[in-house]
Amino acid sequence: MLEVERIDIEKTVLVGIITQNQSEDKLNEYLDELEFLTFTAGGTVVKRFTQKLERPNPKTFLGTGKMEEIAAYIQRFHVNTVIFDDELSPSQQKNISKILQAKVLDRTNLILDIFAQRAETSYARTQVELAQCQYLLPRLAGMWTHLERQKGGIGLRGPGETEIETDRRIVRDRIALLKEKIKTIDRQMSVQRSNRGAMVRVALVGYTNVGKSTLMNVISKSEVFVENKLFATLDTTVRKVVIKNLPFLLSDTVGFIRKLPTQLIESFKSTLDEVREADLLLHVVDISHPDFEDHIAAVNQILQDIKSNDKPTLMVFNKIDVYKHQVIEEDDLMTERTRKHYTLDEWKQTWMSENGTDTAVFISAVNKENFEDFRARVYEEVRKIHISRFPYNKFLYPDYHDAVEE
């Protein structure tokens, strides 16, 4: 007899603060994203709490009154989890857990949990475990109270080491072991990359959930996992792609996100090596998202962090099929026209056209809208790099419209 699997969806509340550096509008954007992260992790958000503060309280992040309000709410409505939008210090997490008597997570912890769910291969699982161990190490004391007790008994008195020190040593040893394991896999992947020969390498980069894997499937006719959730792809997928008669390698990489935990950037450096070693970047943007300009800035910042911001880049504005702009009624004389009211044609006349029309393309990967234009742009960019590498191959790969489809 088949057993019915019960999936318990955790009730959660979100917490964020409005400061001099973070306006209410900006906080709402971050909380919207945090809610999507919570949904991806398997939770449902029942309420949001916000507070205006000059700076976070060093002990409890929020003020006393707001903490009491949250404690009363979660007790009344039996909420399991409280998620903070900013990273909490170990002492803050410990103090808040004591006051709220509930599971307390921050943005970093939530992202690490999603990564742990999504990791499929041994390499991805190793990278995620390393990031989790690095996050866990300073928080051990606040997680288990028995760790603070001194070992005792016959033969165990004296200097010895406390339970907390023993567990820290175990975690440090595990971190060292995982780092060695990652080094070994890195060497193997480096050999794999060197064995690919002198083919032009193209990498898909972009914010999480912008449609990179969908685009990968369409252009390479492969079956990369796709889902409308954040971080659906963790493992780098590399495929050989041929446009007309021009072959190149295309890699799909992990999506980026604002406030990406430093532990993840460190542990996923090897995944990002595909970006570092790429000859051309296809920066995919979800133009239907209201904060797509912030997403572009976040991706560019991470590319700068991994020293890959100077590579040739083609901006691919995806999801034009679901793009909607706000409309101002003719008799509405009060509403001020902003970027939210721009049509696609108006967007094309903004900063997007500053670098010339050859650096941006507008497509829908799902409907294959403008896909021929996209293929032509990629072909020409790859052809430039290929011919600079092998000048004698110039006649093999003519202009896109003159090339023969294989």
Residue pairs with C-beta under 8 A, 6 or more apart in sequence:
7 42
9 42
9 43
9 44
10 42
10 43
10 44
10 80
10 81
11 43
11 44
11 46
11 77
11 78
11 79
11 80
11 81
12 38
12 43
12 44
12 45
12 46
12 79
12 80
12 81
12 82
12 83
13 45
13 46
13 47
13 48
13 49
13 70
13 73
13 74
13 79
13 81
13 82
13 83
14 31
14 34
14 35
14 38
14 45
14 47
14 48
14 49
14 83
14 84
14 85
15 48
15 49
15 50
15 61
15 62
15 70
15 82
15 83
15 84
15 85
16 27
16 30
16 31
16 34
16 48
16 49
16 50
16 84
16 85
16 86
17 27
17 50
17 51
17 52
17 53
17 56
17 61
17 62
17 85
17 86
18 24
18 27
18 50
18 51
18 52
18 53
19 52
19 53
19 54
19 55
19 56
20 54
22 30
24 50
27 50
27 85
29 290
29 291
29 294
30 85
30 258
30 259
31 48
31 50
31 85
33 257
33 258
34 83
34 85
34 107
34 110
35 45
36 209
36 229
36 230
37 107
37 110
37 111
37 114
37 230
38 44
38 45
38 83
38 110
39 45
39 229
40 114
40 229
40 230
40 231
41 110
41 113
41 114
41 117
42 117
43 81
43 83
46 77
46 79
47 73
47 77
47 79
49 62
49 66
49 69
49 70
49 73
51 62
51 63
51 66
53 62
53 63
56 62
56 86
56 92
57 63
58 89
58 91
58 92
59 91
59 92
59 95
60 67
60 92
60 95
60 96
60 99
61 84
61 86
61 88
61 92
61 96
62 70
67 96
67 99
67 100
70 82
70 100
71 99
71 100
71 101
73 79
74 82
74 100
74 102
75 101
79 102
80 102
80 103
81 102
81 103
81 104
81 105
82 96
82 100
82 102
82 103
82 104
82 105
83 105
83 106
83 107
83 110
84 96
84 104
84 105
84 106
84 107
85 106
85 107
86 106
86 107
86 259
87 106
87 107
87 108
87 259
87 261
88 96
88 104
88 106
90 138
90 139
90 141
90 142
91 142
93 104
93 106
93 139
93 142
94 141
94 142
96 104
97 103
97 104
97 142
105 113
107 259
107 261
108 135
108 259
108 261
108 263
109 135
111 231
111 257
111 260
111 261
111 264
112 128
112 131
112 132
112 135
112 261
112 263
112 264
114 230
114 231
115 124
115 128
115 131
115 231
115 234
115 264
116 125
116 128
116 129
116 132
118 124
118 231
118 232
118 233
118 234
119 125
119 127
119 128
119 234
119 235
120 234
120 235
121 235
122 185
123 182
123 185
123 189
123 235
123 270
124 234
124 235
126 178
126 181
126 182
126 185
127 182
127 267
127 268
127 270
127 271
128 234
128 267
129 174
129 178
130 175
130 178
130 179
130 182
130 263
130 267
131 261
131 263
131 264
131 266
131 267
131 268
132 263
133 171
133 174
133 175
133 178
134 175
134 263
134 266
134 267
135 261
135 263
136 143
136 171
137 168
137 171
137 172
137 175
140 147
140 164
140 167
140 168
140 171
141 147
141 148
141 164
144 167
146 163
147 162
147 163
147 164
147 167
148 162
148 163
148 164
149 162
149 163
150 160
150 162
150 163
151 160
151 161
151 162
151 163
161 169
182 267
182 270
185 270
186 270
186 273
189 270
189 273
190 273
193 273
193 274
193 277
196 238
196 249
198 389
198 390
199 240
199 247
199 248
199 249
200 248
200 249
200 279
200 280
200 382
200 385
200 386
200 389
201 248
201 249
201 251
201 274
201 277
201 278
201 279
201 280
202 241
202 248
202 249
202 250
202 251
202 278
202 279
202 280
202 281
202 282
202 378
202 382
203 250
203 251
203 253
203 274
203 275
203 278
203 280
203 281
203 282
204 212
204 215
204 216
204 250
204 251
204 252
204 253
204 282
204 284
205 212
205 253
205 256
205 275
205 281
205 282
205 283
205 284
205 299
205 303
206 212
206 255
206 256
206 283
206 284
206 285
206 286
206 295
206 299
207 255
207 256
207 257
207 285
207 286
207 295
207 296
207 298
207 299
208 230
208 231
208 254
208 255
208 256
208 257
209 228
209 229
209 230
209 232
209 255
209 286
210 255
210 284
210 285
210 286
210 289
210 295
210 318
210 319
211 284
211 286
211 318
211 319
211 365
211 366
212 233
212 252
212 253
212 255
212 284
213 224
213 225
213 226
213 232
213 233
213 237
213 252
214 226
214 365
214 366
215 282
215 284
215 316
215 318
215 363
215 365
216 222
216 224
216 237
216 239
216 250
216 252
217 223
217 224
217 226
218 365
218 368
218 371
219 241
219 243
219 250
219 375
219 378
220 239
220 240
220 241
220 250
222 237
222 239
224 233
224 237
224 252
225 232
225 233
226 232
230 255
230 257
231 254
231 255
231 257
233 252
233 253
233 254
233 255
234 254
234 271
235 271
236 251
236 252
236 253
236 254
236 271
236 274
237 251
237 252
238 249
238 250
238 251
238 274
239 249
239 250
239 251
240 247
240 248
240 249
240 250
241 247
241 248
241 249
241 250
242 248
242 406
243 375
243 378
243 379
243 382
244 379
244 397
244 400
244 403
244 404
244 405
244 406
245 396
245 397
245 403
245 404
245 405
245 406
246 379
246 382
246 383
246 386
246 397
246 403
248 382
248 386
251 274
251 278
253 271
253 272
253 274
253 275
254 268
254 271
254 272
256 298
256 299
256 302
257 298
258 294
258 295
258 298
260 298
260 302
265 272
265 302
265 305
265 306
269 306
272 306
272 308
275 281
275 303
275 306
275 308
276 306
276 307
276 308
278 308
278 311
279 311
279 312
279 385
280 311
280 312
280 313
280 314
280 381
280 382
280 385
281 303
281 308
281 311
281 312
281 313
281 314
282 313
282 314
282 316
282 378
283 296
283 299
283 313
283 314
283 315
283 316
284 316
284 318
285 292
285 295
285 296
285 315
285 316
285 317
285 318
286 292
286 295
286 318
286 319
287 317
287 318
287 319
287 320
287 323
287 344
287 347
287 362
288 319
288 320
288 322
288 323
288 324
289 295
289 319
290 340
293 339
300 309
303 309
312 381
312 385
313 359
314 359
314 360
314 361
314 377
314 378
314 381
315 352
315 359
315 360
315 361
316 360
316 361
316 363
316 374
317 352
317 360
317 361
317 362
317 363
318 363
318 364
318 365
319 364
319 365
319 366
320 344
320 362
320 363
320 364
320 369
320 370
321 364
321 366
321 367
321 369
323 344
325 340
325 341
325 342
325 343
325 344
326 340
326 341
327 341
328 335
328 337
328 341
342 350
344 362
348 360
348 362
352 360
353 360
358 377
358 380
361 370
361 373
361 374
361 377
362 370
363 369
363 370
363 371
363 373
363 374
364 370
365 371
375 400
376 400
376 401
379 400
379 403
380 399
380 400
383 397
383 400
386 393
386 397
387 393
387 394
387 397
397 403
